[in-house]
């Protein structure tokens, strides 16, 4: 038997491994795009595009930092090449701050093999150049969320390979070019959030039968929809809300079985709605028909949508009662508000997650509602209906509830102790404008840690304000206006760091506003109205030192109005208060609005000098109190002030002229005080009504405002009383010179004539007596 040496085995194994290594390396190299170098023309076109951008921006962009001549452009950030040809076929620079316009001769349009182009959110501006039509291989084009303007060029219709096109959220306008009808392969079309108008839109749309997503919302379309929408057999998502489409309800649209989302809200559709031809296999989940002109009853045929999760029918003219039109409503969002529905609320609605029935004529609840399982309801809006009587007992079963709005009804009786259970987890509570009476249970807010809004205004509630409110650590608005609360000023609220709006107006609160034993706080307060109560006492000079939100402009989130962002546009903080002398309803409260109303009380002493720290203040009303002394000069530093009312106090001294330099100050009232001296000059004062200065006996200079003399010019001794002794002495000498000067001058002239002209005329008028005759 032959023995093979061990060395031979080792050598053979090494050779085999080396061979496989070379083969693997060769195959990897063949498959590697490293061999498919980006052509010089492709690279140069990309670099040309980069160099078109502002230097400081392109250099700082991470997406473009890898773009240089020393590397293969196929490996640059956002760039993809074809594996065989090495041509650039994809460019994705989404959310890169390009901060530039698209130039007609841009290097971008030299990439003729592009199939995918995304420049969404790149801060692009200017018009879309017609050169874009040269990229005829594009299948995906996204230019959304920029500042592009002008019309869409007809050459876009050359992009016949497009399957995805998004131009949403720009400032594009004009007609949609008819050449859009050539884009027959489109499956996704997004042009929402522009200013497009198009009369021929139905004609264009009829050719785009491959669409699965069509979003044309929030434009200026005024046409009708194609008569037969069922031809779009692939359509899944259809949104044309916020336009002016008109015509009858498009019943053919709901014959499409693949449809899951439909929005027709905010248009001019009219007539009854009907779903009799709906596909039995419909997948519809969300239906938005709000803010149109639909009328008639809500049809029972809507029950043909077994998968329906959201139904918005608000803002129409639907009438009648609610029938049992939907068999399965668990976790459904149902909005029927702002219609003309009436009658009782059936028990089957207890299964929805959101029930919005506000601004109708409902008047009662079915007995089956009271015994139903109410654990599904999270939002319940019943405001502005015709409900009467005490709160129904099932109210205490509503857990967990986020929003409860029972405002503008005729509910009466007391608020039950069990209501404490309902408030656990609740974020917004509105019971305003009902007939609730009695005392609010003291511990009712003990576990209401998530409450952001409490509005019980316009009732007959009495007693003390429940101090359990201190547990509402998320509280933003507290409104108890127009009740009969009788309590001291709730200084304990000043420690609440989320409180933005505090309204105690028109109650029986009493005593001093300032408590030296309690830290002032109110760091987050933006609006306070404690008018028409019985508050007394003085305010120390430092009273407003800690009111930070009225002192500096704070960082806000993206929303414009106060409220819980979790409710979107459904519920925002609202209030009523006197603005520029007029009772004003604020359906929405701007986040930058700042106001103080202490009017109609008996607060006395000086206006605190710290008022000048509140640089963000828009409205200040201290009228109807007993404030005395001068207007603090610091008040002239409130550069954003729009309305100032100091009337019906005991203020004195002169009105500070610098108030006239406050450019936003459009309304002032200084009447019924003890001001003296001249009305300051300036446009802001000249624009005021004459009544704004009345009943100030020592105030003068109203000729330009009232068109006539307001009071007689003050007597000399009154003027002298306003002057210092040195000034009086100087004025006396001036007055003497004015009085005696002309007389002395005339005396000199007459004397000169008398002694130089032989006084013949004098002798004729006054002849001498004859002494001889007189002796006779």
HUCOR-V904321 format. One record per run of one state. SS is the DSSP state (helix for helix, strand for strand, loop for the rest). FROM is the first residue (numbers start at 1). TO is the last residue. If there is no record, write none. Layout:
ss:SS from:FROM to:TO
ss:SS from:FROM to:TO
This chain:
ss:loop from:1 to:5
ss:helix from:6 to:31
ss:loop from:32 to:32
ss:helix from:33 to:35
ss:loop from:36 to:39
ss:helix from:40 to:51
ss:loop from:52 to:54
ss:helix from:55 to:60
ss:loop from:61 to:61
ss:helix from:62 to:64
ss:loop from:65 to:72
ss:helix from:73 to:75
ss:loop from:76 to:78
ss:strand from:79 to:81
ss:loop from:82 to:87
ss:strand from:88 to:92
ss:loop from:93 to:100
ss:strand from:101 to:101
ss:loop from:102 to:106
ss:helix from:107 to:110
ss:loop from:111 to:115
ss:strand from:116 to:118
ss:loop from:119 to:124
ss:strand from:125 to:127
ss:loop from:128 to:129
ss:helix from:130 to:134
ss:loop from:135 to:139
ss:strand from:140 to:142
ss:loop from:143 to:146
ss:strand from:147 to:150
ss:loop from:151 to:153
ss:helix from:154 to:158
ss:loop from:159 to:163
ss:strand from:164 to:166
ss:loop from:167 to:170
ss:strand from:171 to:174
ss:loop from:175 to:177
ss:helix from:178 to:182
ss:loop from:183 to:187
ss:strand from:188 to:190
ss:loop from:191 to:194
ss:strand from:195 to:196
ss:loop from:197 to:200
ss:helix from:201 to:205
ss:loop from:206 to:212
ss:strand from:213 to:215
ss:loop from:216 to:228
ss:helix from:229 to:231
ss:loop from:232 to:236
ss:strand from:237 to:239
ss:loop from:240 to:245
ss:strand from:246 to:247
ss:loop from:248 to:250
ss:helix from:251 to:255
ss:loop from:256 to:260
ss:strand from:261 to:263
ss:loop from:264 to:267
ss:strand from:268 to:271
ss:loop from:272 to:285
ss:strand from:286 to:288
ss:loop from:289 to:292
ss:strand from:293 to:296
ss:loop from:297 to:299
ss:helix from:300 to:304
ss:loop from:305 to:309
ss:strand from:310 to:312
ss:loop from:313 to:316
ss:strand from:317 to:320
ss:loop from:321 to:332
ss:strand from:333 to:335
ss:loop from:336 to:339
ss:strand from:340 to:345
ss:loop from:346 to:346
ss:helix from:347 to:351
ss:loop from:352 to:353
ss:strand from:354 to:356
ss:loop from:357 to:360
ss:strand from:361 to:365
ss:loop from:366 to:366
ss:helix from:367 to:370
ss:loop from:371 to:378
ss:strand from:379 to:381
ss:loop from:382 to:387
ss:strand from:388 to:389
ss:loop from:390 to:392
ss:helix from:393 to:397
ss:loop from:398 to:402
ss:strand from:403 to:405
ss:loop from:406 to:409
ss:strand from:410 to:413
ss:loop from:414 to:418
ss:helix from:419 to:422
ss:loop from:423 to:427
ss:strand from:428 to:430
ss:loop from:431 to:434
ss:strand from:435 to:439
ss:loop from:440 to:452
ss:strand from:453 to:455
ss:loop from:456 to:459
ss:strand from:460 to:463
ss:loop from:464 to:466
ss:helix from:467 to:471
ss:loop from:472 to:476
ss:strand from:477 to:479
ss:loop from:480 to:483
ss:strand from:484 to:485
ss:loop from:486 to:487
ss:strand from:488 to:488
ss:loop from:489 to:490
ss:helix from:491 to:495
ss:loop from:496 to:500
ss:strand from:501 to:503
ss:loop from:504 to:509
ss:strand from:510 to:512
ss:loop from:513 to:526
ss:strand from:527 to:529
ss:loop from:530 to:533
ss:strand from:534 to:536
ss:loop from:537 to:547
ss:helix from:548 to:550
ss:loop from:551 to:560
ss:strand from:561 to:561
ss:loop from:562 to:564
ss:helix from:565 to:567
ss:loop from:568 to:574
ss:strand from:575 to:579
ss:loop from:580 to:581
ss:strand from:582 to:586
ss:loop from:587 to:589
ss:strand from:590 to:590
ss:loop from:591 to:594
ss:strand from:595 to:597
ss:loop from:598 to:603
ss:strand from:604 to:605
ss:loop from:606 to:608
ss:helix from:609 to:613
ss:loop from:614 to:618
ss:strand from:619 to:621
ss:loop from:622 to:625
ss:strand from:626 to:629
ss:loop from:630 to:632
ss:helix from:633 to:637
ss:loop from:638 to:642
ss:strand from:643 to:645
ss:loop from:646 to:649
ss:strand from:650 to:653
ss:loop from:654 to:656
ss:helix from:657 to:661
ss:loop from:662 to:666
ss:strand from:667 to:669
ss:loop from:670 to:673
ss:strand from:674 to:678
ss:loop from:679 to:682
ss:helix from:683 to:686
ss:loop from:687 to:689
ss:helix from:690 to:693
ss:loop from:694 to:697
ss:strand from:698 to:700
ss:loop from:701 to:702
ss:helix from:703 to:706
ss:loop from:707 to:715
ss:helix from:716 to:721
ss:loop from:722 to:724
ss:helix from:725 to:756
ss:loop from:757 to:759
ss:helix from:760 to:765
ss:loop from:766 to:770
ss:helix from:771 to:775
ss:loop from:776 to:776
